[in-house]
């Protein structure tokens, strides 16, 4: 492709995986529409927003997407913002018009647009949202602006939920509330739409803990999770008679809005959905998925070696995260072999360890896995997409995602792979600190039961009577 002064440049400043997906969709759309445009993915370090703005001006960009901390860092540099971007305080899409930077938050708009395609309008309705993160915030704000009468957020982090509720209800006409999300929580009785803004529900092993008896005909259920055209959560709700909307359709709607803002041309939605599906699954219609090569691959790598290299590519330029998952992998493998795990169980354990930097974060202040179930992990969609591209079976993928999703769960493990994975993660997190005796002893009591893992803990930090 020739790029010159007449080429319309678009970029995503942020994560490579998000840029890969959006870039594939946009490039296909540009070709279909006959536009001389090009989409680029450009990693950006936190605190470098001035460089982003300068690059947009220098290269006369038509617009750009933002990911990660950049969605907030861009705010002081904008000339205008849409109401949803202004209220949510986050901008994931910027349009350049007559030298001005105009900010938009397309996450909620993609959701509302997808709902409208099913014939459902949020106006005057009661909407229930699962979660209290960035997606939940964007969805709550957009539903309120679109005329929702009442919005209830079910959230494990009540403090964050309360912030969203106050932010939204104070600047719109909607009544917005945050409820504690406990096991078996009942939905608001008059709920007409249920929107999952957590990574939970990708598989049966990680279903949102709800009273599914309340879900039935007349309700619309949406899942913001990407990774496959359907999820176990949507399938269960659909079996109860609900109309369902998948994350792939919501992202396609977001991309449609971005495409129009940047090019003023209509977005070839069906084509874009096909492109996104192919990028997520690695499969073309009628094509058999490849199986993982356990003996060797075309580039000379085998089994876990290939997966490790892929994760090193994913974390390129971030040696701390690469070192983290390599340490978890080595310890998990050592404990698994000493505990004489079956080969299939060790295989799953090793895969989960390779993805461990995605599960629960690696900040040094997180010495121990947090108490209580976390709401999924940030890299769920990327992990599943990579495993599917490499041809792993559904059973393996489901178990790996479950181990990652529950790595911070303090409850009794349901298998030796889950126990050893938690022990390996805990050992590495402890090693990243200089823990006191109380912390080490608490870790031993709450998270360790495998004799081999306890032996490693004692070798690293001394036994209970050592006084460190």
MOVENGI-V700890 format. One record per residue. N is the residue number from 0. RES is the residue in one small letter. PHI is phi in whole degrees, 0 to 359 (none if undefined). OMEGA is omega in whole degrees, -180 to 180 (NA if undefined). Layout:
n->N res->RES phi->PHI omega->OMEGA
n->N res->RES phi->PHI omega->OMEGA
This chain:
n->0 res->x phi->none omega->177
n->1 res->x phi->272 omega->178
n->2 res->x phi->245 omega->179
n->3 res->x phi->225 omega->-176
n->4 res->x phi->294 omega->-180
n->5 res->x phi->266 omega->-178
n->6 res->x phi->284 omega->175
n->7 res->x phi->280 omega->-176
n->8 res->x phi->264 omega->174
n->9 res->x phi->233 omega->180
n->10 res->x phi->216 omega->165
n->11 res->x phi->248 omega->177
n->12 res->x phi->264 omega->-179
n->13 res->x phi->152 omega->-172
n->14 res->x phi->292 omega->-179
n->15 res->x phi->292 omega->-176
n->16 res->x phi->293 omega->177
n->17 res->x phi->299 omega->179
n->18 res->x phi->293 omega->178
n->19 res->x phi->297 omega->-178
n->20 res->x phi->293 omega->-178
n->21 res->x phi->294 omega->-179
n->22 res->x phi->297 omega->179
n->23 res->x phi->298 omega->-180
n->24 res->x phi->294 omega->-176
n->25 res->x phi->293 omega->-179
n->26 res->x phi->298 omega->177
n->27 res->x phi->295 omega->178
n->28 res->x phi->294 omega->178
n->29 res->x phi->299 omega->-180
n->30 res->x phi->297 omega->-178
n->31 res->x phi->298 omega->-178
n->32 res->x phi->274 omega->180
n->33 res->x phi->69 omega->-177
n->34 res->x phi->261 omega->176
n->35 res->x phi->273 omega->180
n->36 res->x phi->234 omega->178
n->37 res->x phi->216 omega->180
n->38 res->x phi->250 omega->-180
n->39 res->x phi->235 omega->174
n->40 res->x phi->253 omega->-175
n->41 res->x phi->231 omega->177
n->42 res->x phi->299 omega->180
n->43 res->x phi->224 omega->179
n->44 res->x phi->281 omega->178
n->45 res->x phi->299 omega->180
n->46 res->x phi->87 omega->-178
n->47 res->x phi->251 omega->-175
n->48 res->x phi->295 omega->178
n->49 res->x phi->300 omega->177
n->50 res->x phi->294 omega->178
n->51 res->x phi->298 omega->-179
n->52 res->x phi->297 omega->179
n->53 res->x phi->296 omega->179
n->54 res->x phi->295 omega->179
n->55 res->x phi->298 omega->179
n->56 res->x phi->287 omega->-177
n->57 res->x phi->297 omega->-175
n->58 res->x phi->262 omega->176
n->59 res->x phi->50 omega->-179
n->60 res->x phi->294 omega->176
n->61 res->x phi->278 omega->-180
n->62 res->x phi->168 omega->179
n->63 res->x phi->198 omega->172
n->64 res->x phi->264 omega->177
n->65 res->x phi->229 omega->-179
n->66 res->x phi->219 omega->177
n->67 res->x phi->68 omega->-177
n->68 res->x phi->300 omega->-178
n->69 res->x phi->298 omega->-177
n->70 res->x phi->296 omega->176
n->71 res->x phi->258 omega->-177
n->72 res->x phi->295 omega->-178
n->73 res->x phi->285 omega->-169
n->74 res->x phi->307 omega->-178
n->75 res->x phi->295 omega->-175
n->76 res->x phi->264 omega->-176
n->77 res->x phi->275 omega->175
n->78 res->x phi->268 omega->180
n->79 res->x phi->212 omega->175
n->80 res->x phi->220 omega->173
n->81 res->x phi->289 omega->178
n->82 res->x phi->303 omega->-179
n->83 res->x phi->294 omega->178
n->84 res->x phi->292 omega->-179
n->85 res->x phi->295 omega->-178
n->86 res->x phi->289 omega->-178
n->87 res->x phi->288 omega->-179
n->88 res->x phi->73 omega->179
n->89 res->x phi->220 omega->-179
n->90 res->x phi->232 omega->178
n->91 res->x phi->251 omega->180
n->92 res->x phi->216 omega->-179
n->93 res->x phi->234 omega->176
n->94 res->x phi->250 omega->177
n->95 res->x phi->258 omega->-179
n->96 res->x phi->223 omega->-180
n->97 res->x phi->52 omega->178
n->98 res->x phi->81 omega->180
n->99 res->x phi->262 omega->176
n->100 res->x phi->261 omega->-176
n->101 res->x phi->246 omega->-174
n->102 res->x phi->268 omega->179
n->103 res->x phi->221 omega->170
n->104 res->x phi->246 omega->-173
n->105 res->x phi->268 omega->-177
n->106 res->x phi->296 omega->-180
n->107 res->x phi->294 omega->179
n->108 res->x phi->296 omega->176
n->109 res->x phi->297 omega->179
n->110 res->x phi->293 omega->-178
n->111 res->x phi->297 omega->178
n->112 res->x phi->298 omega->179
n->113 res->x phi->294 omega->176
n->114 res->x phi->297 omega->-179
n->115 res->x phi->298 omega->180
n->116 res->x phi->293 omega->176
n->117 res->x phi->273 omega->-176
n->118 res->x phi->91 omega->-177
n->119 res->x phi->258 omega->174
n->120 res->x phi->251 omega->180
n->121 res->x phi->283 omega->-176
n->122 res->x phi->300 omega->178
n->123 res->x phi->75 omega->-174
n->124 res->x phi->260 omega->171
n->125 res->x phi->258 omega->-176
n->126 res->x phi->246 omega->176
n->127 res->x phi->251 omega->-177
n->128 res->x phi->241 omega->175
n->129 res->x phi->267 omega->177
n->130 res->x phi->116 omega->179
n->131 res->x phi->216 omega->180
n->132 res->x phi->266 omega->-175
n->133 res->x phi->297 omega->-180
n->134 res->x phi->295 omega->180
n->135 res->x phi->298 omega->178
n->136 res->x phi->298 omega->-179
n->137 res->x phi->296 omega->-179
n->138 res->x phi->292 omega->179
n->139 res->x phi->299 omega->-179
n->140 res->x phi->297 omega->-177
n->141 res->x phi->291 omega->177
n->142 res->x phi->296 omega->178
n->143 res->x phi->296 omega->179
n->144 res->x phi->295 omega->-179
n->145 res->x phi->272 omega->171
n->146 res->x phi->102 omega->177
n->147 res->x phi->301 omega->-178
n->148 res->x phi->277 omega->-176
n->149 res->x phi->216 omega->180
n->150 res->x phi->231 omega->178
n->151 res->x phi->240 omega->176
n->152 res->x phi->260 omega->172
n->153 res->x phi->267 omega->-172
n->154 res->x phi->216 omega->174
n->155 res->x phi->282 omega->176
n->156 res->x phi->263 omega->-174
n->157 res->x phi->299 omega->-179
n->158 res->x phi->299 omega->179
n->159 res->x phi->293 omega->177
n->160 res->x phi->298 omega->179
n->161 res->x phi->296 omega->178
n->162 res->x phi->297 omega->179
n->163 res->x phi->296 omega->-179
n->164 res->x phi->299 omega->-179
n->165 res->x phi->293 omega->-178
n->166 res->x phi->303 omega->-175
n->167 res->x phi->284 omega->-176
n->168 res->x phi->290 omega->-179
n->169 res->x phi->283 omega->-176
n->170 res->x phi->237 omega->176
n->171 res->x phi->222 omega->179
n->172 res->x phi->272 omega->-177
n->173 res->x phi->281 omega->171
n->174 res->x phi->269 omega->-173
n->175 res->x phi->238 omega->-177
n->176 res->x phi->226 omega->175
n->177 res->x phi->243 omega->178
n->178 res->x phi->247 omega->173
n->179 res->x phi->294 omega->179
n->180 res->x phi->260 omega->178
n->181 res->x phi->253 omega->178
n->182 res->x phi->306 omega->179
n->183 res->x phi->76 omega->-178
n->184 res->x phi->305 omega->177
n->185 res->x phi->279 omega->175
n->186 res->x phi->284 omega->171
n->187 res->x phi->307 omega->-172
n->188 res->x phi->302 omega->-177
n->189 res->x phi->262 omega->-179
n->190 res->x phi->299 omega->178
n->191 res->x phi->247 omega->175
n->192 res->x phi->217 omega->178
n->193 res->x phi->238 omega->-175
n->194 res->x phi->236 omega->-180
n->195 res->x phi->271 omega->179
n->196 res->x phi->250 omega->175
n->197 res->x phi->241 omega->176
n->198 res->x phi->282 omega->-179
n->199 res->x phi->291 omega->175
n->200 res->x phi->96 omega->178
n->201 res->x phi->296 omega->179
n->202 res->x phi->230 omega->178
n->203 res->x phi->297 omega->-178
n->204 res->x phi->287 omega->-177
n->205 res->x phi->229 omega->-178
n->206 res->x phi->289 omega->172
n->207 res->x phi->302 omega->-177
n->208 res->x phi->278 omega->-176
n->209 res->x phi->223 omega->170
n->210 res->x phi->272 omega->-176
n->211 res->x phi->288 omega->177
n->212 res->x phi->295 omega->180
n->213 res->x phi->278 omega->-176
n->214 res->x phi->271 omega->-179
n->215 res->x phi->200 omega->-179
n->216 res->x phi->298 omega->-179
n->217 res->x phi->93 omega->178
n->218 res->x phi->263 omega->174
n->219 res->x phi->253 omega->-179
n->220 res->x phi->239 omega->-179
n->221 res->x phi->240 omega->177
n->222 res->x phi->232 omega->-178
n->223 res->x phi->283 omega->-177
n->224 res->x phi->294 omega->172
n->225 res->x phi->261 omega->175
n->226 res->x phi->140 omega->177
n->227 res->x phi->202 omega->-178
n->228 res->x phi->290 omega->178
n->229 res->x phi->213 omega->176
n->230 res->x phi->228 omega->178
n->231 res->x phi->298 omega->179
n->232 res->x phi->298 omega->179
n->233 res->x phi->296 omega->-179
n->234 res->x phi->298 omega->180
n->235 res->x phi->295 omega->180
n->236 res->x phi->292 omega->179
n->237 res->x phi->294 omega->177
n->238 res->x phi->297 omega->179
n->239 res->x phi->268 omega->174
n->240 res->x phi->101 omega->-179
n->241 res->x phi->282 omega->170
n->242 res->x phi->278 omega->-174
n->243 res->x phi->241 omega->177
n->244 res->x phi->230 omega->-175
n->245 res->x phi->269 omega->179
n->246 res->x phi->300 omega->-180
n->247 res->x phi->297 omega->179
n->248 res->x phi->286 omega->179
n->249 res->x phi->291 omega->178
n->250 res->x phi->293 omega->177
n->251 res->x phi->298 omega->178
n->252 res->x phi->294 omega->176
n->253 res->x phi->300 omega->-180
n->254 res->x phi->297 omega->178
n->255 res->x phi->299 omega->178
n->256 res->x phi->296 omega->179
n->257 res->x phi->301 omega->-178
n->258 res->x phi->303 omega->-179
n->259 res->x phi->292 omega->180
n->260 res->x phi->299 omega->-175
n->261 res->x phi->276 omega->-172
n->262 res->x phi->242 omega->-174
n->263 res->x phi->59 omega->176
n->264 res->x phi->247 omega->180
n->265 res->x phi->286 omega->-175
n->266 res->x phi->270 omega->177
n->267 res->x phi->286 omega->-167
n->268 res->x phi->299 omega->-178
n->269 res->x phi->299 omega->179
n->270 res->x phi->296 omega->-178
n->271 res->x phi->295 omega->178
n->272 res->x phi->295 omega->178
n->273 res->x phi->297 omega->180
n->274 res->x phi->295 omega->-180
n->275 res->x phi->297 omega->179
n->276 res->x phi->300 omega->179
n->277 res->x phi->295 omega->179
n->278 res->x phi->295 omega->-177
n->279 res->x phi->284 omega->-175
n->280 res->x phi->257 omega->-176
n->281 res->x phi->73 omega->-177
n->282 res->x phi->240 omega->170
n->283 res->x phi->260 omega->178
n->284 res->x phi->306 omega->178
n->285 res->x phi->80 omega->-177
n->286 res->x phi->258 omega->178
n->287 res->x phi->285 omega->178
n->288 res->x phi->295 omega->179
n->289 res->x phi->289 omega->176
n->290 res->x phi->258 omega->180
n->291 res->x phi->295 omega->-180
n->292 res->x phi->273 omega->-177
n->293 res->x phi->277 omega->-178
n->294 res->x phi->253 omega->-179
n->295 res->x phi->169 omega->179
n->296 res->x phi->232 omega->-175
n->297 res->x phi->298 omega->-180
n->298 res->x phi->260 omega->175
n->299 res->x phi->85 omega->180
n->300 res->x phi->256 omega->-179
n->301 res->x phi->234 omega->171
n->302 res->x phi->33 omega->-177
n->303 res->x phi->294 omega->180
n->304 res->x phi->300 omega->179
n->305 res->x phi->295 omega->180
n->306 res->x phi->295 omega->178
n->307 res->x phi->298 omega->179
n->308 res->x phi->297 omega->178
n->309 res->x phi->299 omega->179
n->310 res->x phi->288 omega->175
n->311 res->x phi->292 omega->175
n->312 res->x phi->297 omega->-179
n->313 res->x phi->299 omega->-179
n->314 res->x phi->259 omega->-179
n->315 res->x phi->306 omega->-180
n->316 res->x phi->83 omega->179
n->317 res->x phi->234 omega->-174
n->318 res->x phi->298 omega->-180
n->319 res->x phi->298 omega->-179
n->320 res->x phi->287 omega->177
n->321 res->x phi->295 omega->179
n->322 res->x phi->298 omega->-179
n->323 res->x phi->300 omega->-175
n->324 res->x phi->290 omega->177
n->325 res->x phi->294 omega->178
n->326 res->x phi->292 omega->177
n->327 res->x phi->299 omega->-179
n->328 res->x phi->299 omega->-178
n->329 res->x phi->296 omega->-179
n->330 res->x phi->292 omega->179
n->331 res->x phi->298 omega->179
n->332 res->x phi->295 omega->180
n->333 res->x phi->297 omega->-179
n->334 res->x phi->294 omega->-180
n->335 res->x phi->300 omega->179
n->336 res->x phi->292 omega->-179
n->337 res->x phi->292 omega->178
n->338 res->x phi->273 omega->175
n->339 res->x phi->56 omega->176
n->340 res->x phi->293 omega->174
n->341 res->x phi->297 omega->-174
n->342 res->x phi->303 omega->-179
n->343 res->x phi->296 omega->179
n->344 res->x phi->292 omega->177
n->345 res->x phi->296 omega->178
n->346 res->x phi->300 omega->180
n->347 res->x phi->296 omega->178
n->348 res->x phi->301 omega->-180
n->349 res->x phi->296 omega->179
n->350 res->x phi->296 omega->179
n->351 res->x phi->300 omega->-180
n->352 res->x phi->297 omega->180
n->353 res->x phi->295 omega->179
n->354 res->x phi->268 omega->-169
n->355 res->x phi->298 omega->180
n->356 res->x phi->293 omega->178
n->357 res->x phi->275 omega->-170
n->358 res->x phi->259 omega->173
n->359 res->x phi->82 omega->177
n->360 res->x phi->81 omega->-179
n->361 res->x phi->229 omega->-180
n->362 res->x phi->298 omega->-175
n->363 res->x phi->291 omega->179
n->364 res->x phi->280 omega->177
n->365 res->x phi->267 omega->-175
n->366 res->x phi->292 omega->-179
n->367 res->x phi->245 omega->171
n->368 res->x phi->305 omega->-178
n->369 res->x phi->292 omega->-180
n->370 res->x phi->285 omega->178
n->371 res->x phi->94 omega->-178
n->372 res->x phi->291 omega->175
n->373 res->x phi->272 omega->-179
n->374 res->x phi->275 omega->177
n->375 res->x phi->76 omega->179
n->376 res->x phi->219 omega->-169
n->377 res->x phi->298 omega->-174
n->378 res->x phi->265 omega->-176
n->379 res->x phi->304 omega->-177
n->380 res->x phi->295 omega->-179
n->381 res->x phi->295 omega->180
n->382 res->x phi->298 omega->-179
n->383 res->x phi->295 omega->-178
n->384 res->x phi->300 omega->-180
n->385 res->x phi->294 omega->-180
n->386 res->x phi->297 omega->179
n->387 res->x phi->290 omega->178
n->388 res->x phi->297 omega->180
n->389 res->x phi->273 omega->171
n->390 res->x phi->87 omega->178
n->391 res->x phi->289 omega->-177
n->392 res->x phi->287 omega->-178
n->393 res->x phi->303 omega->-179
n->394 res->x phi->300 omega->179
n->395 res->x phi->293 omega->-179
n->396 res->x phi->299 omega->-179
n->397 res->x phi->300 omega->-178
n->398 res->x phi->290 omega->178
n->399 res->x phi->298 omega->180
n->400 res->x phi->297 omega->178
n->401 res->x phi->294 omega->179
n->402 res->x phi->300 omega->-180
n->403 res->x phi->293 omega->-178
n->404 res->x phi->295 omega->-174
n->405 res->x phi->253 omega->-175
n->406 res->x phi->293 omega->179
n->407 res->x phi->258 omega->-178
n->408 res->x phi->276 omega->-176
n->409 res->x phi->275 omega->-177
n->410 res->x phi->290 omega->-177
n->411 res->x phi->303 omega->180
n->412 res->x phi->297 omega->-180
n->413 res->x phi->259 omega->179
n->414 res->x phi->185 omega->-179
n->415 res->x phi->296 omega->178
n->416 res->x phi->294 omega->179
n->417 res->x phi->294 omega->180
n->418 res->x phi->297 omega->-176
n->419 res->x phi->291 omega->178
n->420 res->x phi->300 omega->179
n->421 res->x phi->297 omega->-179
n->422 res->x phi->295 omega->179
n->423 res->x phi->295 omega->178
n->424 res->x phi->299 omega->-178
n->425 res->x phi->296 omega->179
n->426 res->x phi->300 omega->-179
n->427 res->x phi->293 omega->180
n->428 res->x phi->296 omega->176
n->429 res->x phi->296 omega->-180
n->430 res->x phi->295 omega->180
n->431 res->x phi->283 omega->-180
n->432 res->x phi->240 omega->166
n->433 res->x phi->241 omega->-170
n->434 res->x phi->290 omega->175
n->435 res->x phi->279 omega->-176
n->436 res->x phi->298 omega->-179
n->437 res->x phi->297 omega->179
n->438 res->x phi->295 omega->-180
n->439 res->x phi->296 omega->-179
n->440 res->x phi->293 omega->177
n->441 res->x phi->294 omega->177
n->442 res->x phi->299 omega->180
n->443 res->x phi->303 omega->-175
n->444 res->x phi->289 omega->-170
n->445 res->x phi->267 omega->-170
n->446 res->x phi->233 omega->-174
n->447 res->x phi->242 omega->173
n->448 res->x phi->216 omega->179
n->449 res->x phi->289 omega->-179
n->450 res->x phi->307 omega->-179
n->451 res->x phi->293 omega->179
n->452 res->x phi->289 omega->177
n->453 res->x phi->297 omega->178
n->454 res->x phi->299 omega->178
n->455 res->x phi->295 omega->178
n->456 res->x phi->300 omega->180
n->457 res->x phi->293 omega->178
n->458 res->x phi->295 omega->-178
n->459 res->x phi->284 omega->-170
n->460 res->x phi->235 omega->-178
n->461 res->x phi->87 omega->-179
n->462 res->x phi->287 omega->-178
n->463 res->x phi->302 omega->-177
n->464 res->x phi->263 omega->-174
n->465 res->x phi->284 omega->-175
n->466 res->x phi->69 omega->-179
n->467 res->x phi->63 omega->NA
